[in-house]
Amino acid sequence: MSGKLPSDFLWGYATASYQIEGSPTADGRLPSIWDTFSHTPGKIKDGSNGDVACDSWHRWGEDVALLKFSGAKVYRFSFSWSRIIPEGGRDDLINADAIEHYRYFIEALVKNGIKPIATLYHWDLPQTLHDRYGGWLNKEEIVQDYVNYARTCFRYFGDLVKDWITHNEPWCVSVLGYGTGVFAPGHKSDTEHWIVAHNLLVAHAYAVKAYREEFKPSQGGQIGITLDCSWQMPYDNSPENVAAAQRGIAFKLGRFADPIYKGYYPAIVKEMIGDRLPDFTEEEIAVVKDSSDFFGLNTYTTQLVQDGGDNEIQGNVKYTFTRPDGTQLGKQAHVPWLQSYPPGFRSLLNYLWETYKKPIYVTENGFAAKGENVLPVDQVVKDTDRVEYFQGYTDALLRAVTEDGVPVKGYFAWSLLDNFEWADGYDTRFGVTYVDFKTQRRTTKESYQFLRNWFPEHVET
């Protein structure tokens, strides 16, 4: 295969504040909904929480060193809202200690030639706002408070940070947090998650509006959102399963991407959900439409889709990794929802470019290898399955760019470190660096070395 990624291609790693920082009360921080949720018995698989995680609030220098030695050009991280504005609201005090800490950290990235990409919201809503008025369920309040928080970040960090992501995976925030209840704040409802998803879109859009009008003229950056989607392939060529795959994408991705890039909800979603799906006001949709400078994509796997089932959240489709002939789609990860299938990644990149016509940043992609929660470190670092995953997915990325003409501008592997994997706790590891959570010692895996070698070989100089 000929051709390389362009010289300005950004590659690096992604993390999230609650998953790595620890230090939940340091420097004036107050609890987020994930602090509360993870301390609730029965919510986290291994009974753990994020109180220590990777201790990156203190060990950030080690993380920067890992990034620099890897050759990474970019680091995507998230701010902790309840550090920056501990009580969360627009009339609440800004925490100068947190501002100073994050600035020092960002300056270190820049000095080491690593471009900072900042996510404003990676699921850790200040608990105070949830208690005060229901958090994401209260559009009038949360939009104002979120935009104020966003403005605060733009004001204090925008001279250094030129790439912003408003929300990480609004599908997970809404569906898992307010539909199935398996993520914070743990609500189960067939109505709330539609409301939360809508409010997330509105808050995102008004934060983008504030950035473009008040900060971009002087700071010159770009801003967008990150959406998550697996590629969804029909189980077979039957018309009902072909339609089911299209419906599955509409419910997973389209109901967030279509308003942002096209200005309306998918017709099939409106038809099936009816008046439980909130309507945008004329003013809101005018702000929501075209509110992302790029397409931020988190993707891990491909699913085979069949018509049927009564899971409305998914659009009444069923997912499987088992083909009609009984074979599996790809190599199974430690988690049940992930198998490796690189051709699906290439297909998804093509679909996004053809459908939404925005440059793409792959803001998360990675693999949880089996057994890393119990194997000794000398075996864990030989993470052959993760290496094979990255071999396949980076090759698919390269082909999508050089052969298909898809404008993918960046790729951020998930994750730099083993970390607190939400409801899985520390049972699931996605890192290219092994973290001994008792000692906090970091040991790079073979996948770290693979990516360190692959990108210099495949990016133009």
N, C-alpha and C positions, 0 to 999 in steps of 0.2 A: 504494500500500500504506500503510495506516495502522498506527499503533503504533510504539513505540520500545522499546529495551532498558531494563530498570529502572535507576534511578539508582545502585544499588550494583553495577552490572555492572563487572567488572574487565577491562580490556584493556591489553595491553602486549606485551612481547617475551620470548623465551626464548633461552638459550645454555647451554653446558656447559663445565666447567672445562678439560678437556684440549683442547677445540677453540679456546679463545680465550686462555687465560692465558699460555702460554709459560713462560719462566723455570723450567725443569725442576729446577734445583738450588738455587733461591733460598730463603733463609730456612729451610734445613734439610729441604727436600723430598727424598724419595727416589723412585726410579722406580716407575711403575705398569706394568701389563701392556701399556698402549698405548705407553709409551715404548719398551719392549723390542720390541714388534711392529712399530712404525713404523720402527725402526732396523734391521729385518731386511730384507736386499735382496729385492726382488720382491714385497713385501707391499702397498706403497702405489703407486697408479697412476702418480703423477708422481715417485716416488722421494723424496718429502718426508717430513717428520715434524712433530710439534707443538712443537718446541723454542722457536720464536718465536711462531708462530700470529699472534694479533692483539696480542700483548704486553700483554694486559689486566692482568697482574699489576702492571705499572707504569703503564699508561695507563687504569686504571679510572675516573679522574676524567673523562676524555673520554667514556667510555661513559655515565656518569651524566648528563653534560651532554646527550648525544644523547637519552637517555631523557626527561629533563625537557623539552627543547624539543619533543619529539614529543607531549607531553601524556600519555604512558603513565601508567597508574595502578598498574601492577604490573611487576615484573621477576622472571622465573624464572631462577635461576642454579643451579649445583651446586658443592658443596664438593669439593675434591680430598682424598680420604681419606689419600693418602700425603704430604700437607702437614700435616694435622692430627695424624695418628699415623703418622709416616714409615715405621715398620716394620709398622704395621697392627694388631698384636695387642693383646689385652686386658691383657697384662703389659708392653707396650711404652710408651715415654715419649710423653706428649702434647707437641706442639710449640707453646710459648707464642708464638713469633714469628708463626706462621700464625694462631693464635687472635686475636692483636692485629690483624693485617692484615685478616682477614675482619670483625671487629667494626667496625673503622674504616670499611670499605666499606659494611657494612649500615647503620651510623649515617648515612652520607652519603645513602643511598637514602631512609631515613626522613625526614631533615631536608628532602629535596626533594619530599616528598609521594608517594614511590613505595613501594608495598607490596612487601616482599621475600617471595618464595616460594622456598624452598630445597629442592633435590633432594639427597638424601644420596648416591645412587649413580647416576652417569651413565657407567658402564662402566669406570672407571679403578681397578681393584683394585690395591692395593699389590703390587708384584712379590714382595716378601718373603713374603707369605702364599701366593702361588701356588707359590713354591719350597719353602716350609716344609712344606706338607701338601696341596697340590693345589688350594688356593683353593675355588672354588664346588663342587668335586666332593666335598668332605669336610664333610658336614652338621654333624657334632658340633662341629668346630672353627670353621667359618666362621660359623655362626649366632651363637655366643658372641662372636666378634670383631666381627661386624657390629653386633650389638646394643650392644656396648660403644662402638663408634664412634658409633652413633646417640645413645646417652646423652650422650656427650661433646659432640656438637653441640647437643642439647637443653639441656644444662647451661650452655654458654657463650653460646648465641645465642638461646635460647627466650624471653627477655624482649623481644626485638625481632622475631623471626621467629614469626609466628602461623599460618603455613601451610606444611606439610611434605609432601614427596613422598619415599617411601622409595626406590623403584627407577624408573628410566626404561627402559621397553620390555624387560621380561624375555624376550620372544620373541627380540629381537635379541641380547641377552647370551648366551642359551643356544644358539639355532639357528646364528647366524652365528659365534659364538665357539667352540662345541664340537660343531657338526654339520657345517656346510660348511667351516669354518675360514677364512673370508674376513675375520673380525674377530679381534681379540685374545681369547684367547691363540693362536688358530690351530689348534685341534684339529679333526680330522675323525673323526666317529664316528656310528654309528647308535644308540648307547645313551647316551653321555655327556650329550647335550643334554637328554634327558628327566630325568636325574638333576639336572642343574644347574637346570633350570626348577623342579623340585620344591623344591630347596633355597632358591632365591630366594624362593619363596612362603612357606616356613617362616621364613626370616630376616626378610622383610617383616613377617610377622604378629607375631613376638616383639618387633620394634622398635616396632610400633604398641602392643602390650600395655604395653611399658615406658613409652611416652609417656603413654598414657591413665592408667596407675596412678600414675606417679611425677612427671609434669610438668604434665599438663593441668589438674589441680585448681588449681595456682597460676598457670600461664601462659595457660590458656584458649584454646589454639589448636585447629587441626584437622589431621588427618593422613590420607594416602591413598597411592595408587599410580598411576602412569601406564602405561597399556597402549596398544599401537599396533594399529591395524586400518584397512585399506582397506574401503570398502563393497564387498560382493561380490554382483554381480547375475548371475542366470542368463543364459547366452549366448542362450538362447531359452526357450520355455515348455515344453519337453519335460520329463517327470517326472524323468529322470535328471539333467538339468542344474539343475533346481530343487533337487533333493536335493544335488547337488554344491556349489552355493552355500552351502547350510546347513552342509554338512560342512566347507567351507573356512573358514567363520567359527568353527566349533567348534575347528578345529585352530589357527587364528591367534589367536583372541581367547578363546573359551569355556574353553579349558583353563587359562587364568589367571583370567578373570573369574568363571567358575562356582564354583570353590572359594571365592573371596573373598566373593561376594555370595549364593551359594546353599548352599555347604557340600559340594560334590562335583564331581568331574571329569565332563565330558560323557560320556554312555554310549557314543557312537560312537568317541570317542578311546580309552576303556578297551577297547572291543571290538577295535579295530584294532591297538593297541599291545601289549596283553596285559601280561605280567609285567615288561616293560621299563619300564612306567610305574609309578614307586614308589607305594606306598600311604601315605596319611596315617595316623599313629597316632591313636587317639581324642583324645588330648591335643592333638596338632597341629591336627587339623581343627576342634576347638573354638576354638582361637586364630585359625586362618585365617579361619573364617567371620565375616562382618561386620567385617573388619579394614580397611575403608576408609570414611572419612566422605563420600567423593564419588567420582565416576568421572572419573579423569584420562585424557584421550584425546589421543593423537597420531595425526593422520590427514592424508593428503596427496592421495589419489586414489581412484578407483573401478576395479574390475576386472570383466571379464566372465569367467564361470566355466563351464568344461565338465567333464563327467565324463571320467575316464580319466587315463592317465599313471601312472607308478610312483614319483612323488615322495611318499613316505610322510609327510614333514614337513608337506606341504601337505594331507594327507588324500587323496592320489591324485586330485587335480583339476588341470586345466590352466587357465592364465590367459592372457587376451588383451585387447587394446584394440580389436580389429577386429570390427565387427558382422558378422552373417551377410550383409548386403548389401555388405560390403567397405569401408564407411566407418569412420573412426576415432571413438572415443568422444569425444575432445576434443583440445585443443591439446597437442602434444608438448613436454615439458620437455627440458632438457639431458641429463637422466638417463633411461635407457630405461624405468624402472619408474613413471614419473609422467606422467599426462595430466590436464588440467583437466576436471572434470565436476562442477559445483556441485550438481546434483540428487542425486547420490550422497551428498554431505555431509549434506544435509537428511535423506535416508532413513536414514543411519547414526545421526544424532542421535535420530531418532524410535525406531529399533530399540533403542538403548541405554536410553532412558527406559522404553520398554514392557517390556524384558526385565529390567532390573536396578533400576529405581526409585530411582536415586540422582541428586542434582544433578550436572551435568556441567561440568567445566572442560576446554576445548580447550587443552591444554598445548603443543601444537605444530601449526602448519599453515602451509604456504608453498610456494614454487615456485622451481625453479632455471631461470632463463631461459637460452636457448641463447646460446652464444658469449661469455659474459661473462669467460671465461678468456683470450680472445685479443683482444677488442675494446678500443679506447682508451677511457679513462674518460668522455670526453664523449659517447660512444655508450652505454656501459654504464648511465649514470645515467638514460637514457631507456628504462627497462625496461617497455615497453608490455605485454609478455606477462605480467609479474608483476602489474602494475596490473590487467589484465583478470582474472587469477586471483583477486586479492583482491576485486575488484568482485563477481564471481560467488559467492565463498564467504562474504563478509560478508552479501550479500543472502540466501543460503540460510540462514545463521545467524539473521538477523533474522526470516525467515519461520518457521523452526522454533520460535522463541520466541514470536512474537506471534500466529501463526496456528495452530500445532500445539500450543502449550502446553508445549513441552519446557523444563525448567528449566536452561538453560545459564547458568552464573554467571560465566564468564570466557572470554576468547579471547586466547591469547598467540602472536603471529606468530613463525614461525621464518624468519629470525633477525634480531636487531638488526644483526649484522655478517656480512659474508663471513668465513669461518673455515676451519679445518682440517676438511675433510669426510670424516673417517675414512679408509677405504680408497681414496677418490677423491683424497685429499690436497687440493691447492688448485685442482684442475681444475674442481670444481663449486662454484658460488656460490649461496647461498640468501639472502644478506643484503639488507636494505633500505638498508644503508649499504655503499658500495664501500670496500674496504680495499686500498690499494697495499701489498703485503706487503714491498716493498723499503724503503719510506719510512715505513710505518704510517700514512700520511695517510688519514683517513676522509672520504668524500664521500657525502652522502645522495643516494639515488636518488628517482625520481618516486614509487615505491611508498611510500617513507617519508612523503612529503607526502600521498599519497592516504589512508593510514591516519590521519595526523594530522588530516585534515579529516573523514573519514567518521565516526569514533566520536563526536566532539562533536555531530555532526548527528543521530545516531541513538540516543543515550543520553539518557534523561530527566534534566533538571536539578533 
